[in-house]
Amino acid sequence: MKLASEKYVGEEFSLCRAAEFAGVSIQQMARYLAERGISFFRQGIEEAERDVNEAESWLCNARSC
């Protein structure tokens, strides 16, 4: 898991690939990273805002706003 986390930090691996490489679940890899103070959430603020806007749009369409 140490090598996988190093590759994750170096942006060679995604979280999913790091977990696969280490032979653990994504949740286990995320927990391992978090325990070491490494963020496993790489989404920027602008991308998060776009996701929120898109989700709100879907909800509005589903409710016929």
PDBQT receptor file of N, H, CA, C and O in Angstrom, charges set to zero:
ATOM      1  N   MET A   1       0.821  -1.185   0.000  1.00  0.00    +0.000 N 
ATOM      2  CA  MET A   1       0.000   0.000   0.000  1.00  0.00    +0.000 C 
ATOM      3  C   MET A   1       0.866   1.250   0.000  1.00  0.00    +0.000 C 
ATOM      4  O   MET A   1       0.475   2.286  -0.537  1.00  0.00    +0.000 OA
ATOM      5  N   LYS A   2       2.040   1.147   0.602  1.00  0.00    +0.000 N 
ATOM      6  H   LYS A   2       2.358   0.305   1.038  1.00  0.00    +0.000 HD
ATOM      7  CA  LYS A   2       2.926   2.313   0.635  1.00  0.00    +0.000 C 
ATOM      8  C   LYS A   2       3.319   2.739  -0.777  1.00  0.00    +0.000 C 
ATOM      9  O   LYS A   2       3.242   3.922  -1.111  1.00  0.00    +0.000 OA
ATOM     10  N   LEU A   3       3.739   1.786  -1.605  1.00  0.00    +0.000 N 
ATOM     11  H   LEU A   3       3.802   0.826  -1.334  1.00  0.00    +0.000 HD
ATOM     12  CA  LEU A   3       4.134   2.118  -2.971  1.00  0.00    +0.000 C 
ATOM     13  C   LEU A   3       2.940   2.654  -3.763  1.00  0.00    +0.000 C 
ATOM     14  O   LEU A   3       3.073   3.609  -4.528  1.00  0.00    +0.000 OA
ATOM     15  N   ALA A   4       1.792   2.041  -3.577  1.00  0.00    +0.000 N 
ATOM     16  H   ALA A   4       1.684   1.265  -2.955  1.00  0.00    +0.000 HD
ATOM     17  CA  ALA A   4       0.582   2.509  -4.262  1.00  0.00    +0.000 C 
ATOM     18  C   ALA A   4       0.255   3.937  -3.861  1.00  0.00    +0.000 C 
ATOM     19  O   ALA A   4      -0.123   4.753  -4.702  1.00  0.00    +0.000 OA
ATOM     20  N   SER A   5       0.401   4.242  -2.562  1.00  0.00    +0.000 N 
ATOM     21  H   SER A   5       0.708   3.579  -1.879  1.00  0.00    +0.000 HD
ATOM     22  CA  SER A   5       0.105   5.602  -2.108  1.00  0.00    +0.000 C 
ATOM     23  C   SER A   5       1.121   6.596  -2.660  1.00  0.00    +0.000 C 
ATOM     24  O   SER A   5       0.766   7.731  -2.975  1.00  0.00    +0.000 OA
ATOM     25  N   GLU A   6       2.370   6.183  -2.779  1.00  0.00    +0.000 N 
ATOM     26  H   GLU A   6       2.658   5.260  -2.523  1.00  0.00    +0.000 HD
ATOM     27  CA  GLU A   6       3.383   7.067  -3.366  1.00  0.00    +0.000 C 
ATOM     28  C   GLU A   6       3.052   7.367  -4.827  1.00  0.00    +0.000 C 
ATOM     29  O   GLU A   6       3.206   8.501  -5.281  1.00  0.00    +0.000 OA
ATOM     30  N   LYS A   7       2.605   6.369  -5.550  1.00  0.00    +0.000 N 
ATOM     31  H   LYS A   7       2.480   5.448  -5.182  1.00  0.00    +0.000 HD
ATOM     32  CA  LYS A   7       2.225   6.573  -6.949  1.00  0.00    +0.000 C 
ATOM     33  C   LYS A   7       0.967   7.432  -7.049  1.00  0.00    +0.000 C 
ATOM     34  O   LYS A   7       0.810   8.208  -7.992  1.00  0.00    +0.000 OA
ATOM     35  N   TYR A   8       0.070   7.289  -6.066  1.00  0.00    +0.000 N 
ATOM     36  H   TYR A   8       0.198   6.659  -5.299  1.00  0.00    +0.000 HD
ATOM     37  CA  TYR A   8      -1.131   8.119  -6.030  1.00  0.00    +0.000 C 
ATOM     38  C   TYR A   8      -0.747   9.576  -5.788  1.00  0.00    +0.000 C 
ATOM     39  O   TYR A   8      -1.220  10.471  -6.488  1.00  0.00    +0.000 OA
ATOM     40  N   VAL A   9       0.103   9.809  -4.806  1.00  0.00    +0.000 N 
ATOM     41  H   VAL A   9       0.487   9.082  -4.237  1.00  0.00    +0.000 HD
ATOM     42  CA  VAL A   9       0.546  11.172  -4.483  1.00  0.00    +0.000 C 
ATOM     43  C   VAL A   9       1.274  11.785  -5.677  1.00  0.00    +0.000 C 
ATOM     44  O   VAL A   9       1.121  12.974  -5.957  1.00  0.00    +0.000 OA
ATOM     45  N   GLY A  10       2.058  10.983  -6.374  1.00  0.00    +0.000 N 
ATOM     46  H   GLY A  10       2.183  10.017  -6.148  1.00  0.00    +0.000 HD
ATOM     47  CA  GLY A  10       2.780  11.454  -7.556  1.00  0.00    +0.000 C 
ATOM     48  C   GLY A  10       1.911  11.562  -8.790  1.00  0.00    +0.000 C 
ATOM     49  O   GLY A  10       2.396  11.874  -9.877  1.00  0.00    +0.000 OA
ATOM     50  N   GLU A  11       0.616  11.300  -8.620  1.00  0.00    +0.000 N 
ATOM     51  H   GLU A  11       0.221  11.046  -7.736  1.00  0.00    +0.000 HD
ATOM     52  CA  GLU A  11      -0.387  11.365  -9.682  1.00  0.00    +0.000 C 
ATOM     53  C   GLU A  11      -0.121  10.392 -10.818  1.00  0.00    +0.000 C 
ATOM     54  O   GLU A  11      -0.549  10.619 -11.950  1.00  0.00    +0.000 OA
ATOM     55  N   GLU A  12       0.589   9.306 -10.519  1.00  0.00    +0.000 N 
ATOM     56  H   GLU A  12       0.937   9.121  -9.600  1.00  0.00    +0.000 HD
ATOM     57  CA  GLU A  12       0.769   8.229 -11.493  1.00  0.00    +0.000 C 
ATOM     58  C   GLU A  12      -0.458   7.315 -11.492  1.00  0.00    +0.000 C 
ATOM     59  O   GLU A  12      -0.803   6.725 -12.516  1.00  0.00    +0.000 OA
ATOM     60  N   PHE A  13      -1.119   7.202 -10.322  1.00  0.00    +0.000 N 
ATOM     61  H   PHE A  13      -0.840   7.682  -9.490  1.00  0.00    +0.000 HD
ATOM     62  CA  PHE A  13      -2.281   6.337 -10.154  1.00  0.00    +0.000 C 
ATOM     63  C   PHE A  13      -3.481   7.140  -9.694  1.00  0.00    +0.000 C 
ATOM     64  O   PHE A  13      -3.353   8.119  -8.959  1.00  0.00    +0.000 OA
ATOM     65  N   SER A  14      -4.640   6.709 -10.139  1.00  0.00    +0.000 N 
ATOM     66  H   SER A  14      -4.743   5.914 -10.737  1.00  0.00    +0.000 HD
ATOM     67  CA  SER A  14      -5.888   7.194  -9.560  1.00  0.00    +0.000 C 
ATOM     68  C   SER A  14      -6.111   6.424  -8.264  1.00  0.00    +0.000 C 
ATOM     69  O   SER A  14      -5.378   5.480  -7.968  1.00  0.00    +0.000 OA
ATOM     70  N   LEU A  15      -7.103   6.815  -7.505  1.00  0.00    +0.000 N 
ATOM     71  H   LEU A  15      -7.698   7.581  -7.745  1.00  0.00    +0.000 HD
ATOM     72  CA  LEU A  15      -7.426   6.091  -6.278  1.00  0.00    +0.000 C 
ATOM     73  C   LEU A  15      -7.786   4.643  -6.606  1.00  0.00    +0.000 C 
ATOM     74  O   LEU A  15      -7.347   3.716  -5.926  1.00  0.00    +0.000 OA
ATOM     75  N   CYS A  16      -8.574   4.462  -7.635  1.00  0.00    +0.000 N 
ATOM     76  H   CYS A  16      -8.931   5.215  -8.188  1.00  0.00    +0.000 HD
ATOM     77  CA  CYS A  16      -8.997   3.123  -8.042  1.00  0.00    +0.000 C 
ATOM     78  C   CYS A  16      -7.786   2.271  -8.443  1.00  0.00    +0.000 C 
ATOM     79  O   CYS A  16      -7.673   1.116  -8.033  1.00  0.00    +0.000 OA
ATOM     80  N   ARG A  17      -6.904   2.835  -9.227  1.00  0.00    +0.000 N 
ATOM     81  H   ARG A  17      -6.996   3.774  -9.560  1.00  0.00    +0.000 HD
ATOM     82  CA  ARG A  17      -5.722   2.091  -9.677  1.00  0.00    +0.000 C 
ATOM     83  C   ARG A  17      -4.788   1.791  -8.504  1.00  0.00    +0.000 C 
ATOM     84  O   ARG A  17      -4.207   0.708  -8.439  1.00  0.00    +0.000 OA
ATOM     85  N   ALA A  18      -4.640   2.731  -7.588  1.00  0.00    +0.000 N 
ATOM     86  H   ALA A  18      -5.111   3.612  -7.641  1.00  0.00    +0.000 HD
ATOM     87  CA  ALA A  18      -3.799   2.506  -6.412  1.00  0.00    +0.000 C 
ATOM     88  C   ALA A  18      -4.347   1.348  -5.585  1.00  0.00    +0.000 C 
ATOM     89  O   ALA A  18      -3.588   0.500  -5.115  1.00  0.00    +0.000 OA
ATOM     90  N   ALA A  19      -5.659   1.314  -5.410  1.00  0.00    +0.000 N 
ATOM     91  H   ALA A  19      -6.276   2.003  -5.791  1.00  0.00    +0.000 HD
ATOM     92  CA  ALA A  19      -6.281   0.231  -4.654  1.00  0.00    +0.000 C 
ATOM     93  C   ALA A  19      -6.073  -1.102  -5.357  1.00  0.00    +0.000 C 
ATOM     94  O   ALA A  19      -5.734  -2.106  -4.730  1.00  0.00    +0.000 OA
ATOM     95  N   GLU A  20      -6.280  -1.093  -6.655  1.00  0.00    +0.000 N 
ATOM     96  H   GLU A  20      -6.555  -0.278  -7.164  1.00  0.00    +0.000 HD
ATOM     97  CA  GLU A  20      -6.082  -2.318  -7.437  1.00  0.00    +0.000 C 
ATOM     98  C   GLU A  20      -4.637  -2.805  -7.329  1.00  0.00    +0.000 C 
ATOM     99  O   GLU A  20      -4.389  -3.993  -7.123  1.00  0.00    +0.000 OA
ATOM    100  N   PHE A  21      -3.704  -1.895  -7.467  1.00  0.00    +0.000 N 
ATOM    101  H   PHE A  21      -3.906  -0.930  -7.634  1.00  0.00    +0.000 HD
ATOM    102  CA  PHE A  21      -2.281  -2.206  -7.385  1.00  0.00    +0.000 C 
ATOM    103  C   PHE A  21      -1.928  -2.797  -6.019  1.00  0.00    +0.000 C 
ATOM    104  O   PHE A  21      -1.131  -3.731  -5.925  1.00  0.00    +0.000 OA
ATOM    105  N   ALA A  22      -2.530  -2.242  -4.960  1.00  0.00    +0.000 N 
ATOM    106  H   ALA A  22      -3.177  -1.483  -5.037  1.00  0.00    +0.000 HD
ATOM    107  CA  ALA A  22      -2.249  -2.696  -3.599  1.00  0.00    +0.000 C 
ATOM    108  C   ALA A  22      -3.038  -3.953  -3.224  1.00  0.00    +0.000 C 
ATOM    109  O   ALA A  22      -2.756  -4.585  -2.205  1.00  0.00    +0.000 OA
ATOM    110  N   GLY A  23      -4.020  -4.311  -4.043  1.00  0.00    +0.000 N 
ATOM    111  H   GLY A  23      -4.249  -3.798  -4.870  1.00  0.00    +0.000 HD
ATOM    112  CA  GLY A  23      -4.823  -5.489  -3.759  1.00  0.00    +0.000 C 
ATOM    113  C   GLY A  23      -5.836  -5.286  -2.646  1.00  0.00    +0.000 C 
ATOM    114  O   GLY A  23      -6.162  -6.219  -1.911  1.00  0.00    +0.000 OA
ATOM    115  N   VAL A  24      -6.333  -4.052  -2.526  1.00  0.00    +0.000 N 
ATOM    116  H   VAL A  24      -6.068  -3.295  -3.123  1.00  0.00    +0.000 HD
ATOM    117  CA  VAL A  24      -7.320  -3.730  -1.496  1.00  0.00    +0.000 C 
ATOM    118  C   VAL A  24      -8.509  -3.034  -2.146  1.00  0.00    +0.000 C 
ATOM    119  O   VAL A  24      -8.465  -2.679  -3.323  1.00  0.00    +0.000 OA
ATOM    120  N   SER A  25      -9.568  -2.844  -1.370  1.00  0.00    +0.000 N 
ATOM    121  H   SER A  25      -9.603  -3.133  -0.414  1.00  0.00    +0.000 HD
ATOM    122  CA  SER A  25     -10.734  -2.126  -1.884  1.00  0.00    +0.000 C 
ATOM    123  C   SER A  25     -10.428  -0.630  -1.966  1.00  0.00    +0.000 C 
ATOM    124  O   SER A  25      -9.473  -0.142  -1.361  1.00  0.00    +0.000 OA
ATOM    125  N   ILE A  26     -11.244   0.074  -2.714  1.00  0.00    +0.000 N 
ATOM    126  H   ILE A  26     -12.019  -0.322  -3.206  1.00  0.00    +0.000 HD
ATOM    127  CA  ILE A  26     -11.091   1.523  -2.820  1.00  0.00    +0.000 C 
ATOM    128  C   ILE A  26     -11.269   2.161  -1.441  1.00  0.00    +0.000 C 
ATOM    129  O   ILE A  26     -10.552   3.097  -1.089  1.00  0.00    +0.000 OA
ATOM    130  N   GLN A  27     -12.227   1.651  -0.663  1.00  0.00    +0.000 N 
ATOM    131  H   GLN A  27     -12.810   0.890  -0.950  1.00  0.00    +0.000 HD
ATOM    132  CA  GLN A  27     -12.465   2.185   0.672  1.00  0.00    +0.000 C 
ATOM    133  C   GLN A  27     -11.242   1.984   1.563  1.00  0.00    +0.000 C 
ATOM    134  O   GLN A  27     -10.869   2.884   2.314  1.00  0.00    +0.000 OA
ATOM    135  N   GLN A  28     -10.623   0.821   1.484  1.00  0.00    +0.000 N 
ATOM    136  H   GLN A  28     -10.926   0.090   0.873  1.00  0.00    +0.000 HD
ATOM    137  CA  GLN A  28      -9.430   0.565   2.289  1.00  0.00    +0.000 C 
ATOM    138  C   GLN A  28      -8.286   1.483   1.883  1.00  0.00    +0.000 C 
ATOM    139  O   GLN A  28      -7.551   1.982   2.735  1.00  0.00    +0.000 OA
ATOM    140  N   MET A  29      -8.135   1.705   0.580  1.00  0.00    +0.000 N 
ATOM    141  H   MET A  29      -8.731   1.300  -0.113  1.00  0.00    +0.000 HD
ATOM    142  CA  MET A  29      -7.070   2.591   0.100  1.00  0.00    +0.000 C 
ATOM    143  C   MET A  29      -7.339   4.009   0.557  1.00  0.00    +0.000 C 
ATOM    144  O   MET A  29      -6.424   4.699   1.008  1.00  0.00    +0.000 OA
ATOM    145  N   ALA A  30      -8.582   4.454   0.449  1.00  0.00    +0.000 N 
ATOM    146  H   ALA A  30      -9.325   3.894   0.083  1.00  0.00    +0.000 HD
ATOM    147  CA  ALA A  30      -8.944   5.812   0.884  1.00  0.00    +0.000 C 
ATOM    148  C   ALA A  30      -8.681   5.976   2.377  1.00  0.00    +0.000 C 
ATOM    149  O   ALA A  30      -8.163   7.005   2.811  1.00  0.00    +0.000 OA
ATOM    150  N   ARG A  31      -9.036   4.971   3.153  1.00  0.00    +0.000 N 
ATOM    151  H   ARG A  31      -9.457   4.135   2.801  1.00  0.00    +0.000 HD
ATOM    152  CA  ARG A  31      -8.797   5.026   4.601  1.00  0.00    +0.000 C 
ATOM    153  C   ARG A  31      -7.301   5.101   4.891  1.00  0.00    +0.000 C 
ATOM    154  O   ARG A  31      -6.870   5.884   5.738  1.00  0.00    +0.000 OA
ATOM    155  N   TYR A  32      -6.512   4.295   4.194  1.00  0.00    +0.000 N 
ATOM    156  H   TYR A  32      -6.861   3.659   3.506  1.00  0.00    +0.000 HD
ATOM    157  CA  TYR A  32      -5.055   4.291   4.365  1.00  0.00    +0.000 C 
ATOM    158  C   TYR A  32      -4.487   5.675   4.072  1.00  0.00    +0.000 C 
ATOM    159  O   TYR A  32      -3.659   6.182   4.829  1.00  0.00    +0.000 OA
ATOM    160  N   LEU A  33      -4.926   6.279   2.984  1.00  0.00    +0.000 N 
ATOM    161  H   LEU A  33      -5.599   5.867   2.369  1.00  0.00    +0.000 HD
ATOM    162  CA  LEU A  33      -4.451   7.619   2.630  1.00  0.00    +0.000 C 
ATOM    163  C   LEU A  33      -4.869   8.640   3.687  1.00  0.00    +0.000 C 
ATOM    164  O   LEU A  33      -4.059   9.455   4.130  1.00  0.00    +0.000 OA
ATOM    165  N   ALA A  34      -6.129   8.587   4.083  1.00  0.00    +0.000 N 
ATOM    166  H   ALA A  34      -6.787   7.925   3.723  1.00  0.00    +0.000 HD
ATOM    167  CA  ALA A  34      -6.639   9.544   5.066  1.00  0.00    +0.000 C 
ATOM    168  C   ALA A  34      -5.889   9.430   6.390  1.00  0.00    +0.000 C 
ATOM    169  O   ALA A  34      -5.599  10.442   7.029  1.00  0.00    +0.000 OA
ATOM    170  N   GLU A  35      -5.578   8.216   6.800  1.00  0.00    +0.000 N 
ATOM    171  H   GLU A  35      -5.813   7.394   6.281  1.00  0.00    +0.000 HD
ATOM    172  CA  GLU A  35      -4.839   8.016   8.049  1.00  0.00    +0.000 C 
ATOM    173  C   GLU A  35      -3.444   8.640   7.995  1.00  0.00    +0.000 C 
ATOM    174  O   GLU A  35      -2.838   8.916   9.030  1.00  0.00    +0.000 OA
ATOM    175  N   ARG A  36      -2.946   8.856   6.785  1.00  0.00    +0.000 N 
ATOM    176  H   ARG A  36      -3.438   8.631   5.944  1.00  0.00    +0.000 HD
ATOM    177  CA  ARG A  36      -1.628   9.450   6.602  1.00  0.00    +0.000 C 
ATOM    178  C   ARG A  36      -1.710  10.919   6.209  1.00  0.00    +0.000 C 
ATOM    179  O   ARG A  36      -0.710  11.532   5.835  1.00  0.00    +0.000 OA
ATOM    180  N   GLY A  37      -2.913  11.474   6.299  1.00  0.00    +0.000 N 
ATOM    181  H   GLY A  37      -3.725  10.977   6.603  1.00  0.00    +0.000 HD
ATOM    182  CA  GLY A  37      -3.102  12.888   5.998  1.00  0.00    +0.000 C 
ATOM    183  C   GLY A  37      -3.075  13.213   4.517  1.00  0.00    +0.000 C 
ATOM    184  O   GLY A  37      -2.842  14.361   4.138  1.00  0.00    +0.000 OA
ATOM    185  N   ILE A  38      -3.311  12.213   3.673  1.00  0.00    +0.000 N 
ATOM    186  H   ILE A  38      -3.500  11.281   3.981  1.00  0.00    +0.000 HD
ATOM    187  CA  ILE A  38      -3.311  12.405   2.224  1.00  0.00    +0.000 C 
ATOM    188  C   ILE A  38      -4.754  12.453   1.748  1.00  0.00    +0.000 C 
ATOM    189  O   ILE A  38      -5.518  11.513   1.965  1.00  0.00    +0.000 OA
ATOM    190  N   SER A  39      -5.122  13.540   1.104  1.00  0.00    +0.000 N 
ATOM    191  H   SER A  39      -4.502  14.304   0.927  1.00  0.00    +0.000 HD
ATOM    192  CA  SER A  39      -6.480  13.682   0.596  1.00  0.00    +0.000 C 
ATOM    193  C   SER A  39      -6.693  12.742  -0.579  1.00  0.00    +0.000 C 
ATOM    194  O   SER A  39      -5.856  12.650  -1.476  1.00  0.00    +0.000 OA
ATOM    195  N   PHE A  40      -7.807  12.054  -0.563  1.00  0.00    +0.000 N 
ATOM    196  H   PHE A  40      -8.488  12.129   0.165  1.00  0.00    +0.000 HD
ATOM    197  CA  PHE A  40      -8.126  11.182  -1.690  1.00  0.00    +0.000 C 
ATOM    198  C   PHE A  40      -9.200  11.809  -2.571  1.00  0.00    +0.000 C 
ATOM    199  O   PHE A  40      -9.695  11.174  -3.502  1.00  0.00    +0.000 OA
ATOM    200  N   PHE A  41      -9.554  13.046  -2.277  1.00  0.00    +0.000 N 
ATOM    201  H   PHE A  41      -9.151  13.561  -1.520  1.00  0.00    +0.000 HD
ATOM    202  CA  PHE A  41     -10.559  13.778  -3.041  1.00  0.00    +0.000 C 
ATOM    203  C   PHE A  41      -9.839  14.820  -3.871  1.00  0.00    +0.000 C 
ATOM    204  O   PHE A  41      -9.302  15.782  -3.322  1.00  0.00    +0.000 OA
ATOM    205  N   ARG A  42      -9.816  14.651  -5.165  1.00  0.00    +0.000 N 
ATOM    206  H   ARG A  42     -10.251  13.870  -5.612  1.00  0.00    +0.000 HD
ATOM    207  CA  ARG A  42      -9.030  15.530  -6.030  1.00  0.00    +0.000 C 
ATOM    208  C   ARG A  42      -9.863  16.490  -6.872  1.00  0.00    +0.000 C 
ATOM    209  O   ARG A  42      -9.329  17.129  -7.779  1.00  0.00    +0.000 OA
ATOM    210  N   GLN A  43     -11.115  16.601  -6.601  1.00  0.00    +0.000 N 
ATOM    211  H   GLN A  43     -11.549  16.082  -5.864  1.00  0.00    +0.000 HD
ATOM    212  CA  GLN A  43     -11.969  17.459  -7.403  1.00  0.00    +0.000 C 
ATOM    213  C   GLN A  43     -11.779  18.917  -6.985  1.00  0.00    +0.000 C 
ATOM    214  O   GLN A  43     -11.809  19.237  -5.797  1.00  0.00    +0.000 OA
ATOM    215  N   GLY A  44     -11.586  19.784  -7.957  1.00  0.00    +0.000 N 
ATOM    216  H   GLY A  44     -11.562  19.523  -8.922  1.00  0.00    +0.000 HD
ATOM    217  CA  GLY A  44     -11.440  21.199  -7.678  1.00  0.00    +0.000 C 
ATOM    218  C   GLY A  44     -12.782  21.859  -7.401  1.00  0.00    +0.000 C 
ATOM    219  O   GLY A  44     -13.836  21.277  -7.655  1.00  0.00    +0.000 OA
ATOM    220  N   ILE A  45     -12.732  23.071  -6.881  1.00  0.00    +0.000 N 
ATOM    221  H   ILE A  45     -11.875  23.544  -6.674  1.00  0.00    +0.000 HD
ATOM    222  CA  ILE A  45     -13.952  23.792  -6.528  1.00  0.00    +0.000 C 
ATOM    223  C   ILE A  45     -14.826  24.042  -7.747  1.00  0.00    +0.000 C 
ATOM    224  O   ILE A  45     -16.041  23.852  -7.688  1.00  0.00    +0.000 OA
ATOM    225  N   GLU A  46     -14.220  24.467  -8.851  1.00  0.00    +0.000 N 
ATOM    226  H   GLU A  46     -13.234  24.621  -8.898  1.00  0.00    +0.000 HD
ATOM    227  CA  GLU A  46     -15.009  24.744 -10.055  1.00  0.00    +0.000 C 
ATOM    228  C   GLU A  46     -15.705  23.489 -10.559  1.00  0.00    +0.000 C 
ATOM    229  O   GLU A  46     -16.868  23.539 -10.960  1.00  0.00    +0.000 OA
ATOM    230  N   GLU A  47     -15.004  22.372 -10.541  1.00  0.00    +0.000 N 
ATOM    231  H   GLU A  47     -14.060  22.331 -10.215  1.00  0.00    +0.000 HD
ATOM    232  CA  GLU A  47     -15.598  21.116 -10.988  1.00  0.00    +0.000 C 
ATOM    233  C   GLU A  47     -16.731  20.693 -10.054  1.00  0.00    +0.000 C 
ATOM    234  O   GLU A  47     -17.762  20.199 -10.511  1.00  0.00    +0.000 OA
ATOM    235  N   ALA A  48     -16.546  20.883  -8.766  1.00  0.00    +0.000 N 
ATOM    236  H   ALA A  48     -15.708  21.284  -8.394  1.00  0.00    +0.000 HD
ATOM    237  CA  ALA A  48     -17.589  20.559  -7.788  1.00  0.00    +0.000 C 
ATOM    238  C   ALA A  48     -18.819  21.440  -8.015  1.00  0.00    +0.000 C 
ATOM    239  O   ALA A  48     -19.949  20.954  -7.949  1.00  0.00    +0.000 OA
ATOM    240  N   GLU A  49     -18.608  22.721  -8.281  1.00  0.00    +0.000 N 
ATOM    241  H   GLU A  49     -17.691  23.116  -8.335  1.00  0.00    +0.000 HD
ATOM    242  CA  GLU A  49     -19.725  23.631  -8.534  1.00  0.00    +0.000 C 
ATOM    243  C   GLU A  49     -20.487  23.223  -9.790  1.00  0.00    +0.000 C 
ATOM    244  O   GLU A  49     -21.716  23.284  -9.818  1.00  0.00    +0.000 OA
ATOM    245  N   ARG A  50     -19.765  22.807 -10.830  1.00  0.00    +0.000 N 
ATOM    246  H   ARG A  50     -18.766  22.757 -10.808  1.00  0.00    +0.000 HD
ATOM    247  CA  ARG A  50     -20.426  22.329 -12.051  1.00  0.00    +0.000 C 
ATOM    248  C   ARG A  50     -21.268  21.092 -11.747  1.00  0.00    +0.000 C 
ATOM    249  O   ARG A  50     -22.386  20.957 -12.244  1.00  0.00    +0.000 OA
ATOM    250  N   ASP A  51     -20.723  20.189 -10.927  1.00  0.00    +0.000 N 
ATOM    251  H   ASP A  51     -19.815  20.299 -10.524  1.00  0.00    +0.000 HD
ATOM    252  CA  ASP A  51     -21.463  18.986 -10.562  1.00  0.00    +0.000 C 
ATOM    253  C   ASP A  51     -22.729  19.323  -9.793  1.00  0.00    +0.000 C 
ATOM    254  O   ASP A  51     -23.777  18.722 -10.027  1.00  0.00    +0.000 OA
ATOM    255  N   VAL A  52     -22.641  20.278  -8.879  1.00  0.00    +0.000 N 
ATOM    256  H   VAL A  52     -21.789  20.766  -8.689  1.00  0.00    +0.000 HD
ATOM    257  CA  VAL A  52     -23.810  20.691  -8.108  1.00  0.00    +0.000 C 
ATOM    258  C   VAL A  52     -24.860  21.286  -9.042  1.00  0.00    +0.000 C 
ATOM    259  O   VAL A  52     -26.041  20.951  -8.945  1.00  0.00    +0.000 OA
ATOM    260  N   ASN A  53     -24.434  22.161  -9.939  1.00  0.00    +0.000 N 
ATOM    261  H   ASN A  53     -23.475  22.433 -10.017  1.00  0.00    +0.000 HD
ATOM    262  CA  ASN A  53     -25.375  22.775 -10.873  1.00  0.00    +0.000 C 
ATOM    263  C   ASN A  53     -26.035  21.735 -11.763  1.00  0.00    +0.000 C 
ATOM    264  O   ASN A  53     -27.233  21.812 -12.036  1.00  0.00    +0.000 OA
ATOM    265  N   GLU A  54     -25.258  20.768 -12.213  1.00  0.00    +0.000 N 
ATOM    266  H   GLU A  54     -24.285  20.705 -11.991  1.00  0.00    +0.000 HD
ATOM    267  CA  GLU A  54     -25.808  19.721 -13.067  1.00  0.00    +0.000 C 
ATOM    268  C   GLU A  54     -26.803  18.860 -12.286  1.00  0.00    +0.000 C 
ATOM    269  O   GLU A  54     -27.863  18.512 -12.808  1.00  0.00    +0.000 OA
ATOM    270  N   ALA A  55     -26.473  18.519 -11.054  1.00  0.00    +0.000 N 
ATOM    271  H   ALA A  55     -25.612  18.801 -10.631  1.00  0.00    +0.000 HD
ATOM    272  CA  ALA A  55     -27.382  17.723 -10.228  1.00  0.00    +0.000 C 
ATOM    273  C   ALA A  55     -28.677  18.481  -9.957  1.00  0.00    +0.000 C 
ATOM    274  O   ALA A  55     -29.761  17.899 -10.002  1.00  0.00    +0.000 OA
ATOM    275  N   GLU A  56     -28.566  19.776  -9.676  1.00  0.00    +0.000 N 
ATOM    276  H   GLU A  56     -27.686  20.248  -9.639  1.00  0.00    +0.000 HD
ATOM    277  CA  GLU A  56     -29.766  20.592  -9.449  1.00  0.00    +0.000 C 
ATOM    278  C   GLU A  56     -30.629  20.632 -10.694  1.00  0.00    +0.000 C 
ATOM    279  O   GLU A  56     -31.856  20.603 -10.601  1.00  0.00    +0.000 OA
ATOM    280  N   SER A  57     -30.005  20.699 -11.851  1.00  0.00    +0.000 N 
ATOM    281  H   SER A  57     -29.008  20.722 -11.927  1.00  0.00    +0.000 HD
ATOM    282  CA  SER A  57     -30.731  20.706 -13.113  1.00  0.00    +0.000 C 
ATOM    283  C   SER A  57     -31.488  19.390 -13.304  1.00  0.00    +0.000 C 
ATOM    284  O   SER A  57     -32.646  19.392 -13.723  1.00  0.00    +0.000 OA
ATOM    285  N   TRP A  58     -30.840  18.279 -12.998  1.00  0.00    +0.000 N 
ATOM    286  H   TRP A  58     -29.900  18.277 -12.658  1.00  0.00    +0.000 HD
ATOM    287  CA  TRP A  58     -31.497  16.984 -13.112  1.00  0.00    +0.000 C 
ATOM    288  C   TRP A  58     -32.695  16.881 -12.188  1.00  0.00    +0.000 C 
ATOM    289  O   TRP A  58     -33.757  16.392 -12.573  1.00  0.00    +0.000 OA
ATOM    290  N   LEU A  59     -32.507  17.353 -10.954  1.00  0.00    +0.000 N 
ATOM    291  H   LEU A  59     -31.644  17.751 -10.641  1.00  0.00    +0.000 HD
ATOM    292  CA  LEU A  59     -33.602  17.308  -9.997  1.00  0.00    +0.000 C 
ATOM    293  C   LEU A  59     -34.764  18.182 -10.450  1.00  0.00    +0.000 C 
ATOM    294  O   LEU A  59     -35.928  17.797 -10.342  1.00  0.00    +0.000 OA
ATOM    295  N   CYS A  60     -34.435  19.339 -10.950  1.00  0.00    +0.000 N 
ATOM    296  H   CYS A  60     -33.489  19.651 -11.038  1.00  0.00    +0.000 HD
ATOM    297  CA  CYS A  60     -35.482  20.257 -11.424  1.00  0.00    +0.000 C 
ATOM    298  C   CYS A  60     -36.227  19.636 -12.594  1.00  0.00    +0.000 C 
ATOM    299  O   CYS A  60     -37.454  19.720 -12.658  1.00  0.00    +0.000 OA
ATOM    300  N   ASN A  61     -35.514  19.020 -13.510  1.00  0.00    +0.000 N 
ATOM    301  H   ASN A  61     -34.518  18.952 -13.457  1.00  0.00    +0.000 HD
ATOM    302  CA  ASN A  61     -36.148  18.366 -14.665  1.00  0.00    +0.000 C 
ATOM    303  C   ASN A  61     -37.024  17.200 -14.214  1.00  0.00    +0.000 C 
ATOM    304  O   ASN A  61     -38.107  16.990 -14.760  1.00  0.00    +0.000 OA
ATOM    305  N   ALA A  62     -36.566  16.448 -13.229  1.00  0.00    +0.000 N 
ATOM    306  H   ALA A  62     -35.686  16.618 -12.785  1.00  0.00    +0.000 HD
ATOM    307  CA  ALA A  62     -37.326  15.310 -12.719  1.00  0.00    +0.000 C 
ATOM    308  C   ALA A  62     -38.608  15.768 -12.028  1.00  0.00    +0.000 C 
ATOM    309  O   ALA A  62     -39.616  15.062 -12.029  1.00  0.00    +0.000 OA
ATOM    310  N   ARG A  63     -38.550  16.965 -11.435  1.00  0.00    +0.000 N 
ATOM    311  H   ARG A  63     -37.730  17.538 -11.434  1.00  0.00    +0.000 HD
ATOM    312  CA  ARG A  63     -39.711  17.513 -10.716  1.00  0.00    +0.000 C 
ATOM    313  C   ARG A  63     -40.545  18.442 -11.589  1.00  0.00    +0.000 C 
ATOM    314  O   ARG A  63     -41.571  18.960 -11.147  1.00  0.00    +0.000 OA
ATOM    315  N   SER A  64     -40.109  18.651 -12.822  1.00  0.00    +0.000 N 
ATOM    316  H   SER A  64     -39.276  18.230 -13.181  1.00  0.00    +0.000 HD
ATOM    317  CA  SER A  64     -40.787  19.557 -13.762  1.00  0.00    +0.000 C 
ATOM    318  C   SER A  64     -40.854  20.972 -13.220  1.00  0.00    +0.000 C 
ATOM    319  O   SER A  64     -41.928  21.572 -13.183  1.00  0.00    +0.000 OA
ATOM    320  N   CYS A  65     -39.720  21.513 -12.799  1.00  0.00    +0.000 N 
ATOM    321  H   CYS A  65     -38.847  21.026 -12.829  1.00  0.00    +0.000 HD
ATOM    322  CA  CYS A  65     -39.653  22.887 -12.247  1.00  0.00    +0.000 C 
ATOM    323  C   CYS A  65     -39.941  23.903 -13.316  1.00  0.00    +0.000 C 
ATOM    324  O   CYS A  65     -39.930  25.104 -13.045  1.00  0.00    +0.000 OA
TER     325      CYS A  65
